Amino acid sequence: MISSSEIIEATTRHVRKQLEGEGSGHDWWHIQRVWDLSKRLSKSESVDILVVELAALLHDITDHKFHDGDETVGPKVAREWLESLNVNKRVINHVTEIIKDLSFKGAGVHTPMRTLEGKIVQDADRLDAIGAIGIARAFAYGGFRHRELYNPEHSPTMHNSFNAYKNDKGHTINHFYEKLFLLKDRLNTDAAKKIAESRHQFMEEYVQRFLDEWNGKT
């Protein structure tokens, strides 16, 4: 029987091989940061750490954004990988449930997590979407999708469905209003909320500076 540490080691190698060099901001180093943050957030909690680590490592292995919005492909690929390692079925079900429910799906869409393990991984993923790294990732993804940096003629849209959110083609500055500025108030754990404070403030300052420069105020 393969041990928990061997499962993590094999999964780490597998995910790194799949995502290393990816250019949209959903690369191996995003996974590494979410994995590290998930472990950090777990330190003061009573959780199944194997579930936390596997969900963090596999949460973007096959992201819906790169598969025509198909939400089922990520959990499916994660399940197939874990089954190949003969991971306990309970762990597999828990990990794939977290991956299925993890993503932000629009300003008007509620995305609750059933378990503390899921809340921790969701928080870690959302923390990596804000702050200095979050800004860099937003523009990396915008460039990857050939989107404008900013267009003052197009206002943000507070999407009321996942379908509307994932099909939106708006410019990158809109993404801050449509998602990134909302994440601070959608975190689950006290530890994540504390980390988010300075990251959120930095984003607000950055976007204000961007708009000031755009409008010739500075």
N, C-alpha and C positions, 0 to 999 in steps of 0.2 A: 504493500500500500504506500503510495506516494505521500510524503509529509507536507504539512502546510508550507514550510519554508521552500520546499522543492516546487510546489505549485506556484508560489509567488515568483520564484526565480525563473521558471519556465515561461510564465506569463509575461514577465518583464522583458525577457529576450524576444518573445513573440511580438509583443506590441511595439517594442523599439524597432524591430526589423520592418514592421508594417508602416510605421509613421515617421521614421527618421527622414529629415529633409523635406517634409511636407511644408508648403509655403503659405497656407492660408491662416496660420495662427492656431491650427488644431494639430500641431506636430507632437513629436515625442516629448519635447521639453514642456509643453502644456500638460501632458500626462504626468510627467515627473513632478511638476509643481502641485498639481491637484492631489497626487498621491502623497506628497510630503505634507501638504496642508491637511489632508484627511487624517493622517496619523497624528498630526499636531492637535487637531480638534478632538481626537479620540482619547487623548491622554487623561482627561478628567472625567471620562464617561465610561459606563459599563456597557461595552458593545462586543459584538462578534468581529474581532479585528480582521479575520480572514475575509469576511464578507465585505468589510469596508475597503480593504486593500484591493481586492479583486474588482469591485465595482469602480473604484477610482482608476485602476489600470485599464479597464476595458470599456469605460464609459463612452469613449469616442472612437472605438476600434473601427466602426463603420457608421459614421454620422449621417443622419437623415438629410442634412444639407447637401450632401454629395451624391445622394441616391434618389433624386426627384421627390424629396420630401417623405420618403417611405419610413415611417416610424418603427416598422417591424424588423427592419434588416439588422439594426444594431443588436437588439436582444437575441436575435436568431444566430448571428455570427458568434456572439459571446457564449451562447449556450453550446454551440457545436465545439468551440474550443475547450470549454470546461469539461464537456462530456468526453473529449478525447483524452483528458487527463484523469478520467474516472473520479472527478470531484463528487462529493456527496450531493445527492439530488436536492436536499433542502437548501444547501448553500447555492447551488445553481439557480434554483427558483428565486431565491432572495436577491441574488446579484442581478439577474435579468429583469426582475421587477423594478429594481432601483434604476437601471439603465433606461427602461421604458418610461419611467415617470420623471426623469431627471431634468429635462430641458425646459427652459423658458418658452412659453408658447403664445405670448401676446399679453399686452397690458391688461386686458379684460378677462384673461383665462387663469383660473385658479389651478395651481400645480402642487397639490399637497403630497407629502411623503408619509407613508404609513409607519415606517420604522425609524428609530434613531440612527441606525446605520445609513439609511437613505438620506436623512436630513443632513448628516455630516458630509457625505459626498456631494450632495447638492450645494451645500454651503461652500465647500472648497472649490467647486467648479465655478460658482458665481463670484467668489472672491478673485479668481483669476481673470474674470471678465471686467474688473474695475481697477482703478488706480493707474499707475504709469504703464504697467504691462497691459492692462485692459485697453488703454488708449492705443498702444502699439498694435495689439491684436485686432482692434476694430478697423484700423486703417489697412492693415495687412489683408484682412478679409475683404474689405471694400475694393482694394486693388485687384485681388484675386477674382472678384466678381465684376470687374470693370465698372465700378460705380463712381459717381462724382464724389469729390471731397465734400462739397457743399453746394446747394442751389437754393438761394433765398426765396425763390418762387414756389418751392415745394415745402409745405409745413409738415410737421410730424403727424403720424396717424396712431391713435391708441387702439390697436387691433383688438377686436372682440372675439376673434376665433383664431385657432392655430392655422387654418388654411389661409386666412388673410395675412397673417404674420409671415408665414414662410414664403408666400408668393410676392411679398412687397419688394420693390426694386429701388427704394428710396436711397438718397445719398447718405454718406457715413455720419455726418453730424446729426441727422435725424435719428440715427441708431442710438445715440446717447439719450435722447428724450423718450424714444419708444421702448428702450430696454435698460440700458446701463444705469441711468439715474434712478430706476425703479428697484434695482436689486437690493440696495441697502435695507429697505423696509420689507424685503421678502426672505430674509435670512432666518434660519430656524434656531440656531444656538447662540447663547450669550457670548461665547468666545469669538464666533465669527462676526457678530455684530460689532464687537469692540475693534477687531481688525479693520472692519469696513469703514469706520468713521473717517480716518485720515485718507484712505483711498478714494472715498466718495468726494471729500472736500477737494482733493487734488484734481479730480475730473472736472468738477464745477469750475475751478479756477482756470483750468486749461481751456475749456470750451468758451468761457467768457473772454479769455485772451485771444482765442482764435477769432471770435466774432468781432472783437475790438479791432484787431488787425485787418480783418476783412473790410470793415467799415471805415478804415482809416483813422481810428481814434487813438492809436498808439503806434 
